[in-house]
Amino acid sequence: MSKAQVESKHLNRFRYTIDTAIDKPFNWKQMFRLLTYMKPYAKTLLPAAMIAMLISTAIRLFVPIVIGTLLIDHAIGNKDVELLWKLVVGVAVLYLINYVANIFRIRWVNHLGQNIIYDLRDHLFAHVQKLSHRFFDSRSAGSILVRILNDVNSLQELFTNGIINLLMDMVTLVGIVIILFMLSPKLALAIMIVLPLMFLISTKLRKNIRRSWQDVRIQQSRLNSHLNESLQGIRITQSFSQEQENTEFFGGVNKDNYENWRIASKKSAMFRPLVEMCNAIGTAILIWFGSYLIINDPNVTTGVFVSFAFYLGMFWDPISRLGQNYNQLLMAMSSSERIFEYLDEEPNVKETENPIELSDMKGHIEFDKVQFSYDANRIALHEISLEMKAGETVALVGHTGSGKSTIANLISRFYDPTKGVVKVDGLDIREVSLNSLRNHISVVLQDTFIFSGTIMDNIRFGRPNATDEEVIEAAKVVGAHDFIQRLSNGYLTEVEERGNILSVGERQLLSFARALLADPKIIILDEATASIDTETEQKIQRALKKLLKGRTSIIIAHRLSTIREADNIIVLDHGRIMEQGNHGALMEHKGIYYELVKAQFQAQEA
């Protein structure tokens, strides 16, 4: 298969998950927003770093005057040896002070930068945690990782060195210009003649450089997305012998990433040669016009000429660094735009200003003419009305896409209905605080997620303050205790992400223990027994029969044998309620539910 075919085959992976360029003009308003993260340190680290920077800059600006006008024109010109030694010692002391000031400046600036990066990453992660399911539906995990890791890391250099260095270079440049005009306005004007040309050319480079670094960030997001997807799906890749195609596709993404870096670096590298060319022109003007003024202007001495030479070397270095800092600023701006895009993302599911806190819950659920759609083109629920009484076991059945999981998602308020109202204990759940609502609900999914850590930690995730005895009791109730005891370290056995050392059934048992430990008023089992063998399922059913008593339980299952004893079975089809009743009544009715049971029975017989 050709590379073009491979890329075409995998293109849809990124159609909705790749980040797109944020084409906004560079604006200081956004940069000031980024700088607000320095506010907590405005009275401690920032002033200390600024004072050290000003001391260092003042010494660097003062030394050329000492060398030029005092040492050369007075000490050497007048052959004053005593003054010469005093000036030499004085310059040495100044350089020593400058050395100490730089040590403290670097230490404080690095401390400041690391604190800011910590705060920014912490803020971004906390914000992403609060976003609604719709946000994660339209973005890959790799794309989100790039924002929290790579984009925040790209700001590290800006905060640890860039901002203070930028200020230091600007103060240095302003100081040099003032001193040069004080020493000789004519010579200063002659040297500065190349600045307008440099400014004109560099201005034209800025937009191209900024967009190139944005392209780099976008390509890194794509690379991370593919890496994350490949690692998560490695078993599927190997099962279908798609390693070669996957490698070829990764090679294409990796090459695109390389090309974007190369282009961005190439454009950024154009700035320094421009500065060096201006430096060469300025030096030539200094030698030619400076020599002329020494001969014809009594105010321009050899010492002044030497001072100019010192300042000229000092002048172009900050400009060169400003170019590098500007490139760094462009990279940081590109990353900050992407970070603020997430920080500006508002949750689709929002709390009211004064939400109701549910200290207790009975578990009575009502759907009043609820309509819901994941997008404008597909309605998942069509104005359904239903009631789930407190302590009742309700089963939701129907073909894939009938709306079963949507109902469960609305109860947990992962989404809000497009129309209608969902009520718990007579309260519109939009008026209830999210934490107090979800604290009374436990959800067990078919695809169980096991976190890195011990078995004990994974079960305790349902209730972090639970004792070891309570964790073990929950495991015993769902039948997980026996297999946990057989593990190398029992409840202290370490499991990696997704629990790869455990079987599918064992992971599901842990998720049951985790949910039951939370002691919820509402339990939602979304295809929770689909991956468990018949013997294990029977064990869980016996345990759940006891544990679900007094709790409202919603069971979503394709395996209809697991819901025979439900108090109410709701049959859904394309987002509409077609039938409801208990197993016996629905079988007598001989409608859709009867046909579903009959079809499964025939399949099992076959």
N, C-alpha and C positions, 0 to 999 in steps of 0.2 A: 504494500500500500504506500502511495506517495505521501510526502510530507503535507501537500495541499489537502489530500483526502483525509489524513489524520486530523489536521487542524479543523477541517470542515465538520468532521464527525464529532469533535469535542467542543465546537464553538458554543453550543447551547449551554454548556456548563457555566459560562461566564456572562451570558447575555444579560442576566438580571442581577448578577452579583459583583461584576467588576465596577470599581469606582470610576467615575467620569471626572473629567477635568472641571475644576471650579474656576470659570473664567471671570474673575473679578479684578478690577484695577488695584494696584498696590495702594493701600491706604493706611495712614498712621493711626486712624481710629482703632483698627483691628490690632495694630501693634501695641497701642496703649492698653487694649484689653488684655493682651498677653502679659504686659508688664504689671498688671494688677496683682499677679501672683507674687510679686516682690513686696507687696504691701505689708505682710506680717513681719517682714524683716527690715522695715524702713527705719526702725529706731535702734537696731543692733548691728547686724552684719553689713548692711548697705552703707551706713555712714562710715564705718571703720574702713571698708574697702575704698570708699571715695577719698577719705583723708589720705590713706597710703598712696593712692593714685595721684592725688594733687601734689603731694610732697615729691614723689618721683618725677613728675612732669616739670615741676618748678625747678628742680635741680638740673634736669636735662636742658631746660631753656636758659638757665643762668650760666652754665659752664662755658659755652662758646664765647660769651661776652667777656668772661674772666680771661680766657685764653687769648682772645683777639685784642681787645682794647687795653686790658690791664697788663697781661703778661708780655705780649709782643710790643705794643706801642710804648708802654711805660717802663716795665722792668728791663726788657731786652733793649728797647730803644735808648733808654737812659743808662744802661749798664748798671742797674741797681740790683746787686746780687742778693742783698737782704730781702728786698721785696720779691725777688724771683723765688727764693726758697719759701717765703710765706705763702705765696700764691700756689706753689706746687703742693705744699702740705694742705692748704685749704681745699684745692681741687680733689686731693686724695680723700680728705674727710667727707667732702660732698658725695663722692662716688660710694664711699662706705655707707653713708646714710641712705643713699639711693638703693644700694644692695639690700639693706635691712628692710626698707620700705617695700621693696618688690617681693621679698619673702612673705611678709605679712599680707600684702595685697593678693598674691596668688593663693595663699592659704584661705583667706576670708572669702575670696571670690569663688573658689571651688566649693567651699562649705555652703555659700549662698546658692550656687547653682544646683547642687545636689538636693538641697531642701526644696527648691522650687520645682524641680523635676519630680520629686517624691509627691509633693502636693498636687501637681497637675495630673500625674498618672492616677493617684488615689481618687481625685475628683472625677476624672473621666470614667474610671471603672465603676465607681459608685453610681454615676449617672446612667451608664449602660445597663447596670443591674435593674434600674427602675423602669426601663423602657418596655413597651408592650410587645406582645408576641408578633404583631404585624411588622415591627422593626426587624426582628430576626427572621421572619418569613422571607424578606426580600434581600437579605445579605448573608454572605457565606461567613463561616467562622474565621477563615483565613483573612478576609477583608477586615473584620473587626480586630483581629490580633495585630494587623499592621498598624491600625490607628493607635492602639494602646501601647504597643512596644516600639515599632520602628519610628512612627511619627513623633512620639514623645522623645525618643532617644535623639532624634535629629535636632531637637531643641536644646539638648544638653550642652553642646559646644557654645551655643549662643549665650546661655545663661552663665556658664562657668568662665567664659573668656570674652565672648563677643561683645556684650553690652559695655562692660567696663573698658575693654580695649578700644571700642568705638568712641566712647567718651574721651578717653585719654588721647587718642589720635586727633579728635576734633579740637580739644583744648590745645594740644601741641601745635596744630596747624594755625589756629587763630593766634596763638602766642608768637609763633615764628613770623607770621605776616606782620603783626604789630611791630615786632622788634626790627624786622628788615626795613620797614618804612621809617622807623625812628633812626636807623643807622644811615640809610641813603635812599630816599624816595625814588630817585632816578634809576638806580640799579635794581631796586625792588620791582618797579614797573616793567623794566626790560625783561626780567626773569619771568614775571607773571603773564607775559604776553601769550604763552602757549596754553594757559588754562582754559580759555573759552573754547579752543579747538578740541581739547581733551574732553571737556564737559559735553560738547555737541555729539561727539562720537560715542561716548559712554552712555549717553541717554538713549541712543538708538539701540544699544545692545541690551538694555535692561529687560524689555518686554520679552525678547526671544529667550534670554537666559532664564527668566522666571518661568515661562511656559515649559521649557525643557526640563527643569527640575520637577515641575508638576507631573510631567510625563514619566519621569523616573519613579515617583511615588506611586503612580497608578500601576506601572508595570510591576513594581515590587508587591503591590496588593494582589495582582493576578498570580504572581509566582507563589506567594504564600497561600493563596486560595487553593491552587493546584496541589501544592505540597501537603496541605492539611487534608484535602480530599483523597489524595493518593495513599497517605498513611492510614486514614480511617477505613479505606476500602481495599486494603492490600490483599485480604483474603479473596475478595471477589475478583480482583485483578489476576491473581494467581490461579484461581479456579477456572477462569476462562482463557488462560494463557495469553493475557493481553500485556505482559510485561514490556515487549518490544514496542508496541504502539504507544504505551504510556510513556516509555522512555523517550521515544521520538517526539511526542507532543511536549514533554517537559523540556527537551532540548530546544524546541522552537521558542517556548516561553522564556527560557534562560537566555537564549540568543537575543530576543527582543529586549530583555532587561539589560543585557550587556551593551546593546546598541544605544539604548536610551541614555545609559550612563556615559558612554563614549561621546555622544553628541553634546550632552549637557556639560561635560568636563571640557570639551573642545571649545565651546562657546565661552565658558567661564575663563579658560586659559588665555583668551584674547585680550583680557584687560591688563594683565601684567606687562606684556610687551608694549602696549600703548603707553603705560606709565614710564617704562624704561626709555622709550623713544623721547618722551617729553623731558625726562631727566637729562638725556644726552643733549637735547636742544638747549635746555636751561644751563647746563654746564658750559656749553660752547659760548652762549651769550655772556655768562659770568666772566669767562677768561678774556673774551674780546672786549666787552664793554667795561668790565671791571678794571682791566689793565689801562684802558683809555682814561678812565676816571682817576686812577691813581696818579697818572701823569699830569692831568689837566684840572683836577678838582682837589683843592687842599683839604676838603672835608672827608675825602675818601682816602684813608691810610692803608698801609699794608695790613695792619691789625683788623681793620674793618673788612678788608678783602678776605682775610682768613676766616673771620667770623661768618661772612656770607657763605664761604665754602662749607663750613660746618653746618650752617642752617639749611643750605641747599640739599646736602645729603640727608639731613633730618627731615626736610620738607617732603621729599618724594617717597621716603619709606612709609610714612603714615598714609599717603595717598594710595600707595600700592596695597597697604594693609586694608585701607578703606574699601578698595576694590574687592579684596578677598572677603572682608566682612560683609560687603554688600551681597556677594554670592551666597555667603552663609545666611545673610538676612533673607535672601530670596528662598533658599531651601527651608528656612524656618517659617517663612510666610506661607509657603506651599503646605507645609505640615500643619501649621496652626489653623489654616483655612479648613483642612480636613478634620482636625480635632474639634474646632468650633462648630463644624457642620453637625457632628454627633452631639456636642453639648447643647446645641440649639434645637436638637430633635426633641419634640414634646411627646410624652406618652399618649397613645390613643385612648388608653383607659386612665382617666383622671379622677382624683378624689375631689369632693366638694370642699369648700373652705372649712366647714365645721362638720366633718363626717361623724356618723354615729359609731360609737365603740360598742361592739358586742361582747359583753362579759360572759354571756352564756347563750346557747342556741338550742332550740328544740329540733330543728332540721326540717321544718315544713317548707316545701318548695312549690312555687307557682310560676307558670309561664302564661302571660296574658297577651295573646295575639302577637307573639314574638316573630319577627322576621329578621333574617341575618344573611349577609353576603360577604364573602371574602374579597370579592372584586365586583365591579359594575356589571360584568358579563355573566355571573353565575350566582344564583340565589341558593343558599344552602338550606334555609328554613323559610317556609311560607306561612307566616302568621299563625303559628301553632299555639294552642292553649292546652295546658295539662297541669295536673296537680300530683305532687308526691307528698304523701302525708308523713309526718314525723314518725320515725321508727319503721317505716315501710321499706321493703325491698322491691325495687323497680328495675326491670330489665328492658333494655333498648335493643331491638333486633331489626335487621334489615340488610339489604345488599350494601356493598361498599359505595360510599357517597350518598347514603340516604339521610345523613345528618346526625347520626348517633354521637360521634365525638364532638360535633359542634355544640350539642346540648350540654355535654359535660364541660366544655370550655366556657360556655356562658355561665354555668353555675359557679365555676371558680373565678369568674370574671377575668379570664384571660383576654376576652373580647367583650365589647358592649353590643347589644342588639341594634340593628339598623332601625327597627320599629318595635314598639311594644315594651313590656316591662318584665323583668325577672325579679321575683320576690323570694325572700327567705324570712320565715316567721312574720309574714305580712309586710316586711320592709323592702322597698326598692333597693336592690344591692348597690345601685349607684350612689345611694345616700350613706352607705356603710363604709367604714375605713377598710382598705384592702387587707391590711395585716390582721385585723380582728376577724374578717370574713374567712381568710385562708387559714388562719390558725385553727378553725373548726372543721376544715376540710382536708382529707388525705386522698391523694390520687396515686393509683398504681397503674403504670402503663405496661404495654406488652414489651417494649424495648427498654429494659431496666438499665439505669445508669448507676454504675458503681464508681465511687470516688477513690482516688489513691489514699491509702491509709489502712487501718486495721478493720477487721470485721466488726469489732465493737464500735468503732467510730462511724462506720457506715450505717449501722442500725440506729445509733444515737442521733444521727442527723435529723430524725423525725422529732426528737425532743432533746436538745443539747444538755439540759439539766437533769436528765434521767440518770438514776444510779445504775451501777453494773448489774445489780439484782433485777431491776426492772427491764433492762435490755435482755438479759438471759431469759426472763419469764416470757417476754414477747416472742423471742425465738422459739421457745418451747411450744407456745400456743400454735404457731403456724407450722410446726414440724421441722424447723431449721436447726434445732439444737443438736440433733444426732450427727448430721454431716459436719457441723462446725467443730464438734468435739473430735472428729476424725482428722481434722486439718493439723498441720505440723505444730502450730502454737495456739490452737483453739481459737478463742475470740480475739486473741492478740496477733493472729496471722495477718501479715501485710499483704494487701492486694493492690495491684497496679490499676491504672485508669481502665475503666470498663470491666474490671474483674476477670481478666483473661484466664486466671487459674481456676475459675469456677465454671461449672456447666450452666447452660441456659436456665435449667430448672432451679439450680441452687441460687443463682442471681435473683430469680423471681421470688424465691422464698425470703431472701434478705429484704427485698422491697416490701413484701407483706409485713415482715417484722417491723420495718422502719415506719410504715404507715400506721400500723396498729399501736406502736409505742406512742404516737402523737395523741392517742385517745380522742379521735375526732368525733363530731356529731354527724358528719356526712362522709361516707367513703365512696369513692368512685373507682370502679375496677374497669379499666378500658382495655379489653382483650387481655386481661391480666393472666388468664390461665391458658392462653393459646399455645404457649411454648412449653407447657408442662405435660409430662406423661400422665396417663390415666390413673396410675397408682398414686402419684404425688397429688394429682388433682383431687382425688377422693379424700386424701388426708387433709388437704386444705379446706375442702368443702365442709368436713366435719368440724374443723376449727372455726371457720367463718360463721357457721350456723350459730355457734355460741357467742362469738364476739360481735356479730352484727346485730344481735338482739338489742333493741332500744336505740339503734342508730339508723339514720336514713342511708340506704345503700343503693347506688346506681350501678348496675352491672351491664356492661357492653360486651356482647359475646356473639361470635359466629357459631361456636359450638353450643347448640341449643340444649344439649343434655345438662348443661351447667345452670340453667335458669328455670328448670321445671317447677321449683318450689317458690319462685318469686311471687310476691303478693299481686303485682301488676306487671304485665308484659305489654310494652308499647311497640307496635309494629310501624316502622317508618319506611317511606319510599319517596325518593327525590325531595326530601325536605317536608313531607306531609305525613300526618298521622293517619294511617289507614285502618288500624284496628287496635284495641287494647282490652285487657282482661287477664284473668289468670290462665294457667296452662289448660286446665280442663275446659273452660268456657271457649277458648280460642280453638281448641281441637274440635269441639262440637260444632262451632261455627263453620268449619271447613273453608276458611278463607286463605289469605296469603300466608299466615303463620302455619296453618295446617300443611300447605304445600311445601313450605320451607322444611318443616320437620320430616315430612314424607321423603323429600329429596335427599336429606342428610341420612335418613335411615336406609334408603336404597343404596346410597354411596357406600355406607359402612358394610352393608350386606355384600355388595360387589367386591 
